[in-house]
Amino acid sequence: MADQLSEGAIMTILSGGEVLNPVLQVLGSRKLTGNVNSERYRLLISDGVYCNSYAMLATQLNHMVDDNQLAEYSIIRVNRHLTSMVNNQQKKGEKRVLILLDITLLKHGSEVGIRIGNPQACDGADKASTNGGPAPVAPAQPQYRPSPSPQNNSGFGGNRASVPGSPMGPLDSMRTHPIVGLSPYQNKWVIKARVTSKTPVRQWSNARGEGKLFSMDLMDDSGEIRATAFKEQCDKFYDMIEPGKVYFFSRCQLKPANKKFSNLNNDYEMTFTGETQVVPCQSEDDSIPQIKFNFVPLQSLADTPPDTIVDLIGVCKSATDLQNLVARTTNRELKKREITLVDHSLTAVSVTLWGTQAEEFDASLQPIVAIKGARVSEYNGSKSVSLVSSSNMQLNPDMDESHKLRGWFDNYCQDSSINFNNISGRQTTDGGAGGKLMLFKEAKDANLGAGDKPDYFSVMATMLHIRTDRCLYKACPSEGCNKKVIDQNTGYFRCEKCNREFDSFKWRFLFSAQIADWTGAQWVNVFHDQAIEMLGVTPEEVARKQETEGNITECFANANFQEFLFKLRAKVETYNDESRMKMSIVTAKKPDIKDHCRKLIASIKEMAGINTDKTSV
């Protein structure tokens, strides 16, 4: 029966024994004050004989309190738990705290309605406090079992390491905790985890100093957590730790996880300290998984905010040649390759590989690519993905998702007529990702550009007027740098960004223009590449004509009163407390009139409710 509690279970557990799936009653809950990014709840639980107010609920179970599933008098079954020794602030020494990792609601409090039994307080110390008399003896229960011996290596509590010299004593006297149960409320624990990835050593420098660090992702069969080592700990542990191997970890500091740099399903992350111990596991443990992915469909990336960390899987449809770049700030040579992944949603996305991964990648056999911890980027309304130092990439992994993708691609995607929606495309007929074809009035009514991020849309419009005064500027001649240079009047030109002086420069376009459709007109900024596309002349030709003839009007005649399909970037900007809509041309090209007319006809039929797939009777 659900109302039959496991009498005496709390005393047994807090005394160091174990109880199999105890049935307990919830007498109350309390939200702990602390970090707002990581809420924790404390429960008052009872077994009918004893009660304890220091039962911590694992964060993944918080929804049960929020959804009122753990109302007063509710009866639960504890499927998985652990205990941890913490400092006792009221009394000298330590007390044992019960952490609930997995529970099942057997009966809601509204159905029970009363407190079962007359439980006495049990504070987790060596004995229970009673009302002046001795503590009742817990009746024997068939579901109880003694603590596992050191030779027992099953479950969360049975794994042990034998390492002398630990500040806490030998690690073989400590039970290993599951990662999912770690929290800042514990100060003595040992975890047994596999290193699924390790970043290279990175140098950092800021106002507080400089140093180096590396991070790693740890996993056991309960969850994952990110760990970072700085300075001396970086030197001490970097060469010792190898991805794919299993280690025992203890004495790390836990703090709320920074989700900007990690997508692991854990509210906390670990930092190595001077007392941290890392010990290799001498025998391989097959119960600890290799790596855990949380794949998202490629289609969902179109609505994913920039800088989000995601896990992806797809088929490599194509890849570019290896490119050699030079970092502007460090002048360090970089190697880069872009690959295109596709999946069942008929979506394509560009993924950027760096360094050794870019050099060694072979796209000839169109492998399945699984990536853990890739970063989403956005440029001109288009989404792409890039690997970062902590990313983990696997080719043709042995998993169900990989096999399904391979079968789908080999059977259905060899036909070249299949069109994928490329959310990384810079230029498409309807404006590309985030570039819906609209009228200026529709864009204004939709209040585009008024949000925190810019909006993109396409418009079929006519060029009315181009401001030709100051339509050119002198730019830095360095590859990839287009900043304006300062004339030193000494025959040299200085670029503040490159912090160098050059004996030459290059001309670039930058001007404003007015474009209009039949619903309205708009001033837009026109940049170099788009200007060349519309004008059909180079900035050097315009500069020579201005120097020789002084009149450059005819250079812009080819664009005036011509119709283009524009993709625009819209953003409301505030200057001197005045808000103003600012639009810039992202792409400009001559329209395909036939294709545009087909779209208009389809739009008219859609608004008229005409079903083009059926013959009217």
N, C-alpha and C positions, 0 to 999 in steps of 0.2 A: 504493500500500500504506500501511496505517496506521502501519507502523514506519519509513517514510521521512520523516525530519525535514527541515525547511527549514534546511539548514546555512548558518550565517552570518547568519541573520535577526536575531538579537538585536543583533549589532554594528551592522547596518544601521539598525535602528530607533533604538537609543540614540545613534547618530551623527547623527540628524536625518532619515534617509531613511524610506521607507515600504515595507512588504511587504504584499502582498495575501494575506490568510488564511494566515498562517504556521502550520505544524504543529510543535508543541513537545512536550517531555516534562517532566512534573512530577516533581521529585526530592525535594520535601518541602514542608511548609506550616507556618506558625507563626501563632498567634493574637496579635495586638498587644494590649498592655496599655493601658488608657485608659478612656474613658467606657463604663460598663457598658451604657448604653442604645444604644450604637452599636458593635457588634463589627466588627472588620476583620481580614482575613487577608492574610498576605504569603506568596507562593509562591517557591520556588526552581525556576526553569525552565531548560531546556537545549534547544539546537538541534542538539546533537551536536558542535558546534565550540566554542561559548561557552555559559556559564551565567550567570545573574543571580539574585541573592537578593532583589531589591527590586521584584518584580512584585506590585503591589497588586491584590487581587481586589475588584471592585465589590460593594457590600453586597447587592445583589439576587441575587448568586451565592453568598452565604454557605452556602446550603443544600447546595451541591455538596460543600463540605468537611464539613459536619455529617453528610451522608448517606454519607460515605466514597466519593464518586464520584471525588474527586481524590486517590486513594491514591498512594503512592510508585510511580514508574515509569509512571504513567498517561500516555497520549498524547492531546493535545487539539488542536483547531483553533481559532485565535483569529479570530473573525468580526468583532470590532470592538474597537478599542483606542485609547488616546491616551497621549501622554507629557507629563510635567510636570517643570519644573526646580525642584528644592528645594535648600535649603542643605546643603552637605556638611560634616557635623560633624567628620569625621576629617581632611579636607583643606580647604585654602582654596578658595573658589569654590563652584560648584554642580554638582549631578549630575542626570542625567535619570532619571526614574522611569517605569516602564511600568505603566499602569493597564489591566486587562483588563475590558472592559465586557460582552462577550458571547463565550462560548466553547462549543464542542461537544466532548463526550467521544467520542473515536474508539476507544479501547481501554483497558480498565481495567488498572490496574497489576498485578493478580493474573494477568492473561494475558500481560503482557510479561515481568515478573520480573527484568529486568536494566536497567542503565543503558546507554544507547546512545551509543557513541563515547567520547571522552576530552575532555570540554569543559573549557575554561579560563575562569577567572573574568573577567567583564566588569562593572565596577562602575558603569557609566553615565556615566563621565567621558569625556574626549576620546580616551582610548585604553584598550585592554584590558590587564590585567596577565597576564603569562605567567610560566613558570618560567625566567626568565633570558633568554629569547630574544625575538625580535620576534614580534609578534602575527601569527597566521596570516591570510592574506588570505582573505576570504570568497569562496567560489566563486560565480560568476554563476548566478543562478536566474531562470527565465522568469517567476516570479510577482512579482518585485521591480518596483517602479516608483519613479521619483524623487519628491521632495517636490513637492506642487502649487505652482504659481506663484501670485503674489498675485492674478491675475485669475481664478483658479479658485474658483467659489462653490458647489461641490458638496460634500456630505458634511460631517462634523463639523469637519474641519480646514481647510476652504477659505474660510469666511466671514471677511471682514476689514473693519475700520473704519479710516477715515483721519481721525485726530484728533491734531493736534500738541499738545505740551505735557504729555503724560502723564508721571507720575513714572517709569514703566517705559519711556519712549520712546513714539513714535507707536503708536497702537493698530493701525495698518495693518500693523505688523510683527509683530503677535501673532496667532496662530491662535485662533479661537473654540473654546471647549470646550463639550461637551454638559453640560447641567445634571446629568445622572445621574452624570457623572464627577467632580463637584466634591467636595472633601474638605478638612479642615483641614490635610492634609499638603501642600497646594499653596499657594503664595503669589503666583504670577504667572499670572493667567488673565484671559480676556475671554469673556463669554458674550453671545450674541445671543438675546434672548428677547422674547416678547410679554407685555404687562401685561394679564392677564385680569380683574383686579379691583383696586380701590383703596379703602381705608376713608377715612372722613372724619377730619380731625385731631381727636385726643382729648387732653384735658388729664389729667394724673395728678399725684398728690400723695401722698407717704408720708414715713416718717421720714428717708429719705435726701435728700429734696428734692422739687422739683416740676418739671414740664416738659410737653412735648407730643410726640406721636408720630403716625405713620400707618404702615400696613402695605400691602403689595401682594403679589399672587401673580404669579409669573413662569413662563412656559412656553416650551419649545422642543419639537422633535420627539422628544426623548429623555425628557423628564419635566418636573416642576414643582418650585418651591421658593418659600418665603415669605421676603420681605425687609421689614425694618422700619427706619425712619429716625426718629431722636430729635433733639429740640431744634434745633440749628443746621442739621442735615441735613434736618430736617422743613421748615424755612422755605425752604431752598435748592431742594429738589426737588419739593415738593408741587404747585406750579402747573405745573411743567414736565412732569410725568409724566401721561399720559392713558391711561385704560383702552382696550384694543384696539390700541394702537400698539406698534411694535417698537423696542427700544433696545439699545445696547451697554452692558454693565455691567462694571466692573472695580474692584479694590481694596476689596472688601467683606470683612468678618470672618465666618467660618463657625463655627457652634456647633451642638451637638445640638438638634434641634427639640423644642419643647414641644407634645406631642400633645394636650394639653388644649385648646389654642386653634387647632389646625390638623389637618386630616385629609389633607393632601397626602402623596402617596406618596414621601416623602423623609426620610432620617434627619437631615438638616441644615436649617438656616435661615440667612439672611444678615442681617447688621446693617451699616448704612451707617456709615462712619467719616469722619474729616476728609479722607482721601485718596481717597474713593470718587469715581469718575467715571461719569456717565451721559450717553450721547450718543445722540440720536435717529438711527434708521436712515432715510436719505433715500429709499430705495426700499422698497416693500412686498414682503415675502417670503411667498409663498403656502405655502411648505413648513412654516412655523410654524403649528400649529393655533390656532384661536381660543380654545377652552376644552376641558378634558377632565373628564368626569364619571365617578364611580364609584358608579352608582346602586345603592341597596339596595331590596328590595321593602318596601312599606309594612307588610306582615305581620310582617317581622322586627323592627320597632320595638317590638313588645310585649315582646321579650326584650332590648332594647338598654339598657345602663345609662344613667342620667341624665347630662347634660353631654357625651355623645358627639357629635362632629361628623360629620354624614352628608350624602350627596348623595341627593336625592329627585326623582322625577318622577311626576306623576299628573294626573288630570283634575279641574278645579275643579267640584265638584258643587253647591256653594252657598257663600255668603259673607254675613257679617253687615254691618250698617251701620257707617259710620265712627264711632268713639268718641273723645271727647276726655277725656284724663286729665291729672292733675297729679302730677308726681313728688313723693313725700313728702319726700325729702332736699333736692332742689334747687328745688322749687316750679316746675319747668319744665313747660310744657304739652307733652303727648305725644299723638300721633294713632295709633290702633290699629284694626286690622281683622282678624277671624279668618275664614279660608277653610277649607273641607273638601275634601281631596284623596282620590281613590279610584284604585285600579289593578286589574290583572287578578286579584289575590288576593282580590278582594271585601272589601278592608279600607279603612276610612275613618279619616283622621287629621286633627286640627285643626292648622292652621298659622297662626301669628300674624305679621302684617306690621306694620311701624312706619313712621312718618314719611311721606315722599313716596311710597314704595311703597304704603302703606295708602291714601293719598288718591287715587292715580291708578289703582288696580286696578279693572278692569271685569270682573265675573263674568257679565255678561248672556249672553255667547256660550259660556260654560263652556270656557275655554281650557285647553290643556295647559300645566302649570306645571313647569318644571325648576329646581331649586334646588341650588346648590353651597354647601356649608358651613353647613348649618342645625344648630341645637343641639336635642338631645332633652331634654325636661323631663318630670318625673313629679309628679303631685299626686293624693293619695288612691288610688294604685294605677293611675291612668290616665296614658297617655302622650300627649304633644303635642309639637309642633315649633315653634320660634321662629327667625326670622331675626335674625342678629347683624350687627354693623357690617361684618364681612368677607364676609358672604354675598353670593352672586350669583344673581339670579333672572331667568329668561328665560321669555317667554310664546310658546307655539307654536313652539319651536325646530325647525329643519330637520334632523332626525336620525331614524334608524330607530325608536328607542323612542317618539318622539313620534307618528310616523305609525301605528304599531301600536296605540297607546293610543287615538288618535282613531277608527280603524276599529272597534276593540272597543267603545268607549263608544257610538258612534252606532248600531251595529248591534244591540247586546245589552243596553244599559243604559237604554233609554228606557222600559222597563216598570217602573212604580212598585212592582210586587210584589217586585222584587229587594231582598234585605236585605243590607246591608253590615255587617261587623263593625266597629263604631266603637270603636277602642281609646282614643279620647279621651273616651268617654262617662263622665259622672259617676255615672250611675245606670241600671242595667239589671236585668232580671228575675233574673238569676243572680248579681247583685252587681257586674257590670261586669268590666273587665280586672283579672285577678288576684283575682277575687272568687268563687271556686268555692263552691257550696252545700255546706255540711258540718255535722256535728254537733259539739258542744263536745268530745266524747271524741275524735272524729277529728282535730280541730284540735290537741288536746293530744298525741295519739300521733304526729302529723306534726311536732311540735316547732316549730310556727309561731311566728315572732317571735324565735327564738333567733339568727338570723343578723345580719349587719352592717346589713341594711336591714329595715324593717318588712314584714310580710306582711299580705295582705288576704284575707278570706273572708266568706261570707254564711252566716247561720244563721236558721232559723225558730224564734223564741223568744218566751216570755211575760214581760211585765214583772211582777216580784214585789214590788219595794219601791223607793221613791224617797226619798232623803235630802233632806228639805225645809229643813233648817237651812242657812243661808247658800247658798241656791239662786240668789240674785241678786247682781249686783255693779253698781256705778256705772261706766259706760264713757265714754270720750272721745266727744263729739258730732261730731267731725270725720268727714267722709265717708271711709270706708275704714279708719278707725282704731278699733279695738275695745279698746284698752288700758284697764286700770283707772286711774281718776283718784284723786287724793289730795285729800281735803276739807281746805281751808286754814282752815276755821272763820271765814272772812271773807265768806262768800257766793260764793266762787270755788272752782273745782276745777282742779287742775293735772294735766296729762298730761306725763309725763316724755319720752315718745316724741316728741310734737309740740313739746315745750319751750314750751308755752303754758298760759295760765290761761283758764278759761271760766266764765261765770256760770250754766251749766246742764250737764246730763249726760243720758245715756240708760241705761235699765235693760237688762241682758242676762242671759240664763239661763246658768248653769254649775253642774252638780251631778253627783252619782254615783247610779247606780241598779244594781239587781241584776236580771239577766235569766237565764232558764233554759230549757233544753229537757229532754227525758226522759233525757238522758245526763249532765247536770250543770248547774251554775250558775256565773255569772261576774259580778263587779262591773265596770262600764264607766263611762267618763266621757261625759257628755252635754253637748253644746254648744248654742248658742243656736238655730240653725236647726232642728236635729233635735228640740229640746225643743218648739218651737212646733208642729212637725208631729205630735208624739205627744200633747201636752196639749190643743191646740186653744184655748189662751188666750195672751195676750201678757204679757210681763213687767211692763208698766205696770199691767195689771189685777191681777196677783198682788201688786204693790207696794201698790196702793191698798187691796186687801183686808187685807193685813198691817197697814197703817197704821190702818185703821178698825176691823177686827174682831180682829186679832191671831191669827187662825187661818186658815191657807191650805190645810189638808188637802184640802178638797173641790175645790180647783183642780187637784189631781193625780189625782182620782178617775177621770177619763176614760181615763187611761193604765194604771192598776193592773189587773193580771190580764187585760190585753189582749194579743193575739198580733200580732207585727210581723215583717216580713222585714227583718232588720238586715244592713247591711254593716259589718264591723268592721275596725279597724286594730289589729294585734297586734305588740307589741315588748317584749322583755325589757330592763328598765332596772335599773341598779345604783345603789344609794344606801346609803352607810355600809357598803360591802362586802357588801351583801345584794342578791341578784338577785330581781326580782319581775316577774311578767307584768303589763303594762299594756295594757288594751284601751280603745279609744275608738269611739264610734258615728260612722260616716261618713255613712250614710243610714239612715232608718227610714221604712217605709211599710206600709200595710195590705196583707196578702198577697192575691193572686188565688188563691183556694182551688182553683178548677177547674184553673188552669194548674199549680199546685203538685201536685195529685193526678195530673195527666197525667205530670209529671216523675217522681213516685214510682213510678207503674205502669211507665213505661219503664225505670227503674232496676231494678225487681224483675225484669222480663223479661230485662234484660241479665245480671243475676246468675244467673238460672235457665237462661240459654242458649237462650231462646226467640227464634226469628227471626220478628219480626212481619211481615216482608216476604213470607213464604211461607205457604201454607196447609198445615197438617199433614195428612198422609195417614193 
